[in-house]
């Protein structure tokens, strides 16, 4: 079985594929190098949660690993873990929840890249899954990751049965007809070149924001955050999602495929934050949403705590990325 038995020990330093220590163990409040260690923990755990490449059917399992283990920032699982840490829980207690979110996110990317949707050939700097393994196998890989995500949550240890039920519900809402699936459908079939910004943001809130909200609220639930804090975490996730999508729109309009690590120029003919507002106002919109994200959790968190520190770092990185000059400029 590809489950907890294959997971690197949580009480020792993270290790690379050859078993070499990657640095100090994650203890206390994650800062600086500890963030890199948490990201490495996520990468290790993702690799352990899915079938090995030699397991049958090889094509399916290789497709899953191709999509899931491609280089990524792992922002969503990190947010899950750092939210848990912010409210007093061990971030590693939220590792599997964060990995479940990443499984859903990666499945959505595989589907988004299909010829019947965005028809993209590159993702995370490598060939899109359907390009490398064929469309049918890509669809099956996405289904495998989606279903695995819920199995991971169901098998989580160290939390109550009620918490596992709540986590499942949060992830289900974010993934389905109120979240990702709805946002993707509307992005494909309910979007025109003259749509107002309010409608664009409403679609983006489902397409991108829903999973950020889930990632952050799952960390809050694991830490047993109260209702007012959970509401603030939802606001944080929504604003981060809107910022990320606005940034994605800027990149699609201003960067080349090689610079972005994925196909760009795919939004031609439909309204996005960047096409409606223009590049410079869209860049400002990224910063506005990131600031609103920080404001949402300010009453409940410390300025130097793990969550606000990480979101502030995301804000700085997003601002830097959004300020890039057009690729032909």
N, C-alpha and C positions, 0 to 999 in steps of 0.2 A: 504493500500500500504506500501511496505517496502522501504521507500525513505528518503528524507531529513526531513520529519516530525518526524521521529524516531531518529534523530541524537541528541546526547547530545549537549547542547548549547556551542558554540565556545568561548564565552566570559567569561566562568567560568572555575573553575578547573575541570580536568578530574575526572570521578567517576567510581567506580567499579560496578559490577552487582547489588549490594545492595544499590547503590546511595550514597556511602560514598566518600568523596573527596580523591583523590589520591595524591594531592600535588598542588603547585602553578599553576596558569594558564600559558599557553605558551605565552610569550610576548617577543618582541625584538629578538635578535639573540639566537637561541637555543644552549645551552651548558650544559654539565654535566647532572644533574637531568632532565633538560628540554627534553633531548633525550628520557628518559624513559617516560615522559609525552606524547611526540609525538607518541611513540610506543603504548601507551595505547589508545590514540585517534584513531590510526589506527585500533586497535582491536575492539574498540567500534563501529567505523563506519562500519567496515566489518560486524559485527553482525547485524547492523541496515539496511544494504543494501540488505540483502538476507531475504527470507521469514522465519518466525519463525518456530520452529520445529513442532508445532502443526498444521501448515497449510497443507492442502491437495495439492498434495499427500505427506503424512508424510514421506514415505521412501525416496523420492527424496530430500525433503527439509532437512531431517536429514543427508542424505549423503553429501549434499552441506556443511552444517555446520560442519560436522565431518572433512571434508577435509580442509575447509577454516579457521576454528577457532582452529585447532590443534596448539600447541605451535610452534611459528616460530619467527625468528629474525626480520622479516619485513624490511629487508635491502632495497629492491627495493622501497617501498613507502617512507621510510625515505630518500633515495637519492632524490626522486622526491621533497619532501618537503624542504630538506636542499639546494638543488640547487635553488629552488625558493627563499629561504631566502638569499642565497649568493648574488643574483642579485637584492635584494631590495624588494621582495614581501613577504607578510605574509605567512609563511609556511602552515598555515591552509587553505589558498586559494588553495593550491595544494593537499589538503587531498584527495578529491575524485579522482583526477587523479592518485595519488599513490595507492589508493584502487583498481582502475580499473586495474592497472598493477599487483597487487597482485592477483586479480581474475584470470587473464590470467595465471599467473605463477602457481597458485594452480591447475587450470584446466590441465595445461601441466604435472604436477606431477601425477595427477590422471591417465592420459592417459599413461604416461611413466611407471607406475607401473603395467599396465594390463598384464595378461599372454601372450598376443600376442606381447608384447613389451619386457620390462625388467623382467616381472614376479616376481615382488617384493611383499613381504608380510607386510613390515613395512615402515612407513613414518612418520617423525617428532615424533618418539617415540610411535606411536599408530598404530593399524592395518591399512594397506592400504585400501583405500575406497572400492575397489572391494572385498577385503577379508571380510570387515564388512557388505557390502550391496549387493554383487553380481556384476558380470561384467556388466550386462545390465544397472543397476541403476548407476553404476560408470560412464559409458559412458554418460548417460543422465545428470548426475551431472556436468560433465566436460562441456558439451554443454551449460547447464544452466549458468554456471559461465562465459564462454566465451561471451555469448550473453549479460549477465548482465553487463559485463565490458563496452561494447560499449554504453549501455543504461545509465550507470553512467556518462560517458563522455558527452553524448548528453544532459544530464540534469544539467550539472554543472552551477552554478550561479556565478556572479561576474566577468565573463570574456566575451569577445566579441564572436559573432557568428563565426567570422573568426578564433579565437583562438580555439574554440571547433572543427571546421573542421580540423584544423592543428593537434590537439591532436588525433583526430580520425584516421587521416592518419598515424601519427607516430606509433600508437598502432597497426593499421592494418598491416603495413609493417612488424613490429616486430613479429607478430603472425602467419603470413601466409607463402606463398610459397617462400618468400625471407628470412624468419627468422626461427622461432621456428619449424614450420611444416617441412620446408626443412631440418633443422638440425637434427630433429628426424628421418626423412626418411633416410638421409645419414648415421646416426649413426647405424641404423638398417641394412641397405642393401648396403652400400657403404664403408664398413670399414673392413679391414683385419689385420692380425697379423703383416704384414710387412710394413704398411703404414708409410711414412715419417712424421716428425714432422710438416712440413708445411701443409700437408693435414689434419692432426689431428686438428691443430689450425684453419684451415679454417672451418671445421665442427663445432668446438667448438664456433667459432665466430657467427655462426647461431644458434646453439642449446642453448647457454648460453648468449653470448655477446649481441645478438639482443635485448633482453628484458631489459638488463641493459642500453643499449644505449637509448632505448625508455623511460625508467623511468627517466633518467637524462635529456634527451632533453625535455621531457614534462614539467619538472620543469623549464627549461630554457625558454620554450615558454610562460609559464604562467607569468614569470617575464619579458617577452619581451626582452630577450637577443639578441644581434645582431648576424650576420652571423658568424663572427670570433669566438665568444664565443660558438655558437652552434656547430661549427666544433670541438672546443676543448672539448666540453662536449661529443661529439660522440667518440672522442679518449679516453676520460676518461672511458666511458662506455665499450668500446671494451677491454681495458686493465683490467678493473675490472672483466669483464666476463671471460677473459682468465685466470686470476689469480684464480677465483673461480672454474673454471672447472679443472685446474691443481691441486688445493687443493682437489677437489672431487675425482680426480684420485688417489691422494696419500692416501686419507682416504679409498677408496675402496680397495686398495692393502694392507693397513697396520693396519686397525682397524676392530674390531668385529662389528656385527650388533647392539649389546647393547650399545657399545661405540659410534657408529655413529648415532644412532637413526633411522637408515634405513638399508635395506639389503645391505650388502657389498659382495665383491667377484663376482660381476655381470659382470665384464669386462674381464673375462677369455676368451682368444682366440681372442681378438681384440686389436689393438694398441691404447694406451692412452699415455698421457704425462708421466705417471709414469712407464708404461711397456717399453716404448721406451727409456726413458732417464735413468731409475733407480730412486729409491726413493730419494736419496740425491740430485742429479741434479734436480729432479722434484720439490723438496722443494725450491731449489734456484730459479727455474723458477717462482714459486709463488711469491717470493719476488721481482724478476725482473719485473714482470708485474705490481705489486702493485706500485713499484717505478715509472715506466713509467706512471701509472695512475696519480700519484701526479705531475709528471713533465708536463703532458699535460695541466693541469689547472693552473700551477704556474703563468704564465704571467697575468692571469685574476682574480686571487683570492688572498685574504690575507692569510698568513700562519696560523693565528689564527681565520680565518673565519669559518662559520659553515660547509661548504663543505669539505675544506681541512682537518679540524680537524677531521671530521667523517671518511674520507677516510684514514687518518693517523691512526686512531684508528682501522679501519678495517685491515690495513696493519699489525699492531702489533698483532691483534688477529689471522690473517691468518698465520703470521710467527710462532706464538706459536702453533697453531693447526698443521701446517705442520711439526714442529720439533718433534712431538710426536714419540716415539719409536714404532716399529711394535708391534702389539698386542701379538705376540708370542715371543717377544724379552725380 
